[in-house]
Amino acid sequence: MKGYVFHGPGRSAWENVRDPGIEEPTDAVVRVDAVTICGTDLHILKGDVPEVRPGTVLGHEAVGEVVEVGTDVRTVRPGDRVLISCITACGRCRYCREGVYGQCLGGGGWILGHLIDGTQAEYVRVPFAGLSVHPLPGTVTDEDAVLLADIFPTAYEVGVLNGRVRPGDTVVVVGAGPIGLAAVTTAQLFAPERIVAVDLAAARLEAARKLGAEAVADARETPEQLVTDLTGGLGADVVIEAVGIPETFEMCTRMVRPGGHVANIGVHGKPASLHLEDLWIKNVTITTGLVDTHSTPTLLRMAASGRLPTSQLVTHTFPLERMEEAYEVFAGAADTGALKVVLGGPRHDVVAV
């Protein structure tokens, strides 16, 4: 089969790779019908995630059809259309029993496209399939569903829930890429007074407006002052960091009010300064986190009922074999306007007669 293979920082290719098969009785093999590219994949290609070994197929989110299952898999069977979660859960360890699947001690956590071959391929082996794939209702399209594999649960859990967004809050989302836009969308479930989006790209700020941000700010034009003005000098109740660079993290800590929350979602490849000389007295809570995907069933139900505008984030679609082009478009978002790119499409199976 074909897969998108990481060969070291700055080197990758869509090429022939070994077909996956059942290795453990809890495995499933899924034919990939739709897959997307994550900002974390770009971090891997930059060398920010050294655990990813050269030769690994990238990708950790997909929709597809189950083609084979191990003897211990009871929740899905061949022919089922499923969402592949970005997080794999053994279901038995202490963390899984607490619903903290991202910290799984039993061989799960974030492993697809990280520690084992991932989803940016024609087929993928999914360990612990009983908890790590979700059957999909027919009313949810591939484009809608694939965004529920990672960015929506990540934004919701690590940003909105960790940040404790409440009715009447001022919420600032720094970074209006796909994760940030998903945070803008899911923060509205808790009826904040206003959402402010901060980014460098005008197109992304406009997308944030369309998705519900009341105010937007260019990151180069002192967004801290805008937040001060909007809140009467108080500062934001919740600030969500969705970029992953030192400058944006430090900006978030300057915008939060005393007693407020900074929820870091961004994947950081470099150290960031923590100015405790300013923060120690302000009762500020700072949270970090890897998504657990415990919210995926809830988000799936909301998508099925039309409550989540997931596909509005999809700006480009490609067939799987144009993976390298899709990466170029996604990596060059400042010029291409890309938010989420989805790869896949109708399959035309050859039938012998």
N, C-alpha and C positions, 0 to 999 in steps of 0.2 A: 504494500500500500504506500501512499504518499503521506508525509508529515512534515511539519515545519520544525527544523532541528537547530538547536543552539550549538554553535561550535566555539564559543568563547566570546568575550566582549567585542561587539561590533561585527560579529560574523555569524550568519545564519542562512538557511536555505530550505526551500521546499523540495524534498528529495525522497527517494525510495527508502523505506524503513521496514523493519520486521513487523509482520502482522501480529496483533495481540491475540492472546488466548487465555483460557481460564487457568489460573495458577493456584488459586485457593478456592475452597468450596463456597466462600462468601462473595466471589467475584461475579461481575457481569461484563459482557462485551457489548458495546453499543456502537451502532453505525451512526456517524455524525451527520446530521442533516443541517444544523446551523451552529455556527461558532462565532465568537467575537474576540477582539483583542483588548487587553486591559492595559492600563497605565503601568501596572506591575510588570508586564511583559517587557515594556520599554526599559524599566529599571534593570531587569535581568540582562538585556542586551547591552546596557551601559556598564555592566559589571558590578552593579550595586547589591546583587544577591549572590554572594560567592558560593552558596550551597548548591546552586544549580550547576551540574557537571556538564562539560561538553559532550554532545551526543544525545542530550535530552530533548524529546519532543515537547514544545512549549504549549501553553494553554491550560486553563482550569475552569472553563465554563462552556457549556454546550447543550444543545437539544438533539435528541436522536431517537433511534428505534433499537430496542433490545434485540440482539440476535442470538445470544447465548447466556445462560446463567449457570452458576455453580450449584451443587446439590443442596447447599444450605440457604439459598435465596428463596424467600417465600413471598415477598411483597410485589415482585414484578416477574414477568415471564416473556419469552420471545414474542415479538410483535407489538409489545407495549411502547407507546411514545412517552418519553421521559425527559425531565430536566436533570442534568448532571450538576450537582452542587459543586461549588469551588472548594468546599471543605468536606473531607471524608471522616466518618465517625465510626469507631469500632463498636460503640454502644455499651461497652462493659467497664471501661476504666472509670476512675473517680471523676474526671472532668466530664466525660460523656454522660455519666449519671446525673451530673449537675446541669446539663445542657450547654456546657462550655466546650463544644466540639472542636473549636479551633486549637485547643491545647491538648487534644487527644494523646494519651500515652500508649495506646494499643496499636500503633502503626498508622493512625490517621492524622487528622489536622490538614494543613495545606500541603498536600503531597503531589497532586496532579500538576504537571508542568513545573515542578519544583524539585521533588526528590525522586519522582518516577515520571514516565512518559505521560504527556498530557493530552488535551482534547483537540489541538490544532492539527488534525489528521483525519483520515477517512474512517478510521475505527479507533476506539479507545477501550482499554481495560479499566473498569472502575472497581476498586476494592471495597469491601463492606457495603455492597450495593443495597442491602436492606434499609440502611439509613441514609445512603448517600445519593440516591436517585429518587425523583419524585414523579409519579404518574401525572400526566398532563390532561386536563379536560380539553375536549375538542374545540371549545370556544376560545382558547388562548393560542394565538398564532406563534410560530417559531420566533419571529422578531420580538414579540412581547415577552415570550417565555425566557429567551436566552439572557435578557437583561436581569432576570430574577435569580440567575446563578451566582452573581457576585455583587454588582454595583448597587442594586437596590437593598439587599440585606445588609451590605456593608454600610451604606449611608444611613440606613434606618437604625441599625444596632450600635455601630461604633460612633456615629455622629449624633443622631437625634435622641436615642435612648440613653446612651452614656452621658450626653450633654444635659439630660433631664429637661428637655424643652417642655414648657408649660403654657397654658392659656395666658395671653397678655404679654408674653416675652418679646424682647427684641433679640432676634437671632441673626448673627452675621455668618455668612458662609464665605470663606476665603478660598478661592479656586472654583471657577464655574466650568470645570471640565465635567465629564460624565458623572463622577462620584459626587461632585459638588451640586450638580443639577438634580441628582437623585435626592440629595439632602434637602434642597429647596422644596422638592415635591413632597417628601415624606414628613418634613417639619410641619407642613400645613395640617397634618392630621391632628395636631395638638393645639390648633387655633392660636398661634402667636399673634401679637399685635402687628408686627412687621418683620419681614425678612430682608436683609441687605446682602447683596452678592458683590464680591470683589474679584476682579480679574484684570488681566492685561488686554485681553482680546475683546473688541467691541461686539463681535458676532456672538461670543459666549455670554456676554452681559445681556444682549438682546434676548437670547434663549432663556436666560434666567428670568427676565421680565415676563416672557410669555408663559413660563411655568409657575409664576406667582410671586416673584420677588418684587416688593414694593419699591425698593430703591436699589441702585447699582452704583458702583464706584470703580474708577480706573485705579489700579494698585499703585500707579505712579503719582497719583494726585492726592496724597494725604487722606486716605479713607478713614483714618482715625478721627480726623476733624469732623467728617460727615457723621460718624457714629456719635460723637460727642454732641453735635448739634441736634441730632434726632432724639437723643435721650435726655436732653436738658443737662448735659454734663455728667450723667451717671455712668454711662458705658453700657455695653451689651450684656444681657443676661447669659447668653450662650454664644460662644464663638467656635465655629467648626473649621478646623484646618484640613483642607482637601488638596494640598499641593505636594508637600513633602520636601521643602527646602528650609534652611535655617531662617531666612529672611521672613518667610510667611508665618512660621511658627512664632517668631518673636513679635511680629505684627499682631498676631492673635492675643498674645499676653498683654499687649498695650491697650487693646480695645475692650477687654472684659472688665466688667464692673466688680467692685468688692463684693464677695459672696457669690460671684458668678462661676461659670464653667467654661473651660477650654477643652473641647473634644478633638483630639488629634486622630485623623483618618489617614493622612498622607504617609506614603512610604519614604522614609528618610534614609539617604545614603551617606550623609555627612552629619557630624555633631552639630547641635544647635545650643546656643547659650540659654541657660535658664537663670533669669535675673532675680534670684531669690532676695537680693538686697532691696528690690522693689515689691516683690510679691508676698514675702513672708507675712506681712501685716494685713493682707487684703482678703484673707479667707477664700482664696481662689482654689478651685478644684481643677486639676489637670488630669485627663484620662487618655490612655492610649488603648489600642486593642487590635487584634486580628478578629475578623468576623467569625461568628460561631454558626451562622445560618439557622439558628433556632426559629427565626421568624419567617423562614421561607414558606411553610404551609399557609400562614396568615396572608402573606403578600400574594401568594398564588390565588387565594380566594378573592382577594381584592382586585387583582388583575382580571379574573374571570367575570367579576361583576362590573367592570369598567371603571373602577375607582382609582387606578394607577395609570397615568399616561406614559407608559414605558416606551412604546415605539416612537414617541415624539423625539426621543433622543437619538434615533437612528438616522444618520445623514448619508451614509454610503453603503451600498450592498455590492458584493462580489461573489462569483463562484469560488469554490474552495481552491481551485488550481491557480487563482490569482492572489494567493496569500502574500507573496512578496510585494506586489503592488499595493495591497491593502495596508501592509505595515508602513509603507512609504507615505501613504495618504494619512494614516492615523498619526504617525510621528511628526508629520508636517502640518499639524492642525492649525497653526497660526496662519498658514497660507491657504490651506484647503478648506478650512471651516469645519473639519471633521469633528463630530462628537463621538458617536459610536459607529463602528463599521461592523456589519454582519456579513459573514460568508456562508454560502450554502445555496440551496435552491432546489427546484424540482429534480427528481431522479427519474431516469428512463432506463429501467432494467431491461436487459436483452433476454428475450424468451425464445428458447429453441423450439422450432416447429417441424 
